[in-house]
């Protein structure tokens, strides 16, 4: 149970430290820009196609960045889940042990609330 708790703490800290939300905002902004470009009238089709090629390359790069940040954030939990599926005695619980998982909920929510309170106190 402790490795799961530590993995969830690592996920929470990585989500806070990595620019995950801004990466998805940039991806969304790029998609909105493409939609505005397609709705624009009075622009030549050649210009639209050229701009869409550029925007699609930017969107691909931003989606790869956002996806890799999301994978990096979830990696500790994925590693622990992989070990739990392969060697449950090493982790201390089986992957389908819902009683132990339910015990994790108050601990992780308590940690997140405590971390949020500490951050609020540090800002003052």
N, C-alpha and C positions, 0 to 999 in steps of 0.2 A: 504494500500500500504506500509506503514511503517513496519508492521511485516514481509512482504515478503523481504523487503530490509534488515532488521536486520537478517533474517534467512540466506539470501545469504551471508552477511558479516560473519556470524558465520561459514558457510560452507567454505568460503575462508580461514578464520583464522584456522579452524580445519585442512583443507587440508595442510596448511603450517606447522602447529605444529605437526601433527601426522606423523609417519613414513610410510605413505601410499605408496609412490613410491618405497622405499626400500623393502617393504613387497612383492610387486608384482615382483620386480626384483629377490628376493630370490625364489619366486614361479617359475618364468621363468627359473632360473638357475637350479633348481631341475628337471624341465621337460627336459631341454637340457641334463642334466647328464643322465637321464633315456634313452633318445634317443641314446646317445653315448654308453651307456652300451648295448643296444639292437643291435647296429651295430658292436660291438666288436666281433671278431672271435678268435677262439682258446681257449675260456673260456668254461668250462663245463656248461651244461644246468642247473645243480643243483645250481651252483654258481650264474648263472644269475637269476634264480628264487628267490633264497634267497636275492640277492641284490635288485631285483625288489620289493620284499615284503617290505624291509626296506625303499626303495625309495618311494614306494606308501604311506607308513605311514607318512613319512616326507612331502610328497607333500600334503596329506590330512591336516596335521597340519598347513602347511603354507597357504593353500587355506582358511582354516577356519580363520586364523589370518588376512589375507588380506581382506577377506569378512567382517569380523567384524569391521575392521578399516574403510572400505568403508561405511558400515552401520552407524558407529559412525559419520563419516564425513557428511553424507547426512541426519542424524537424525533431525537437526533443520528445514530443509526445508520440510521434510516429516511431521513433527509435524504441521507446519504452514499450509501445504496443507490439512492435515486432518481436522484441525479446519476450514479452509476456505470452505471445502466441507460440513461440518456439520453445522457450524454457520457463514455464510458469513458476517452478520452484525457485528459480533465480530471482524473480521479481517479488515473489511472496504472495501472489494471488493469481488466479486464473483470469483469462480475458472475459469470461462470461460470469464472473462473480459480482453480481449486481448489489449484494449487500455491502461489500467493501467499497464499491464505487459510490454508493449512496452516502457512505460515511465521508467520502472525499468532498462532497458538495459543501457542507458547512465550513470545512477547513479552508477550501479554496476561496469561497465567498468571503470568509473572515479575513483571509490574507489580502484579497483585493480591496476590501473596505478599509482595512488598516493602511494599506499602501496609498489609497486615495486620500485618507485623512492626513497621513504624513506629508504628502505632496501639498495639500492645502495649507498646512501649518508652515511648511518651508517657504511658500510664496509670500507669506505675510511679513 
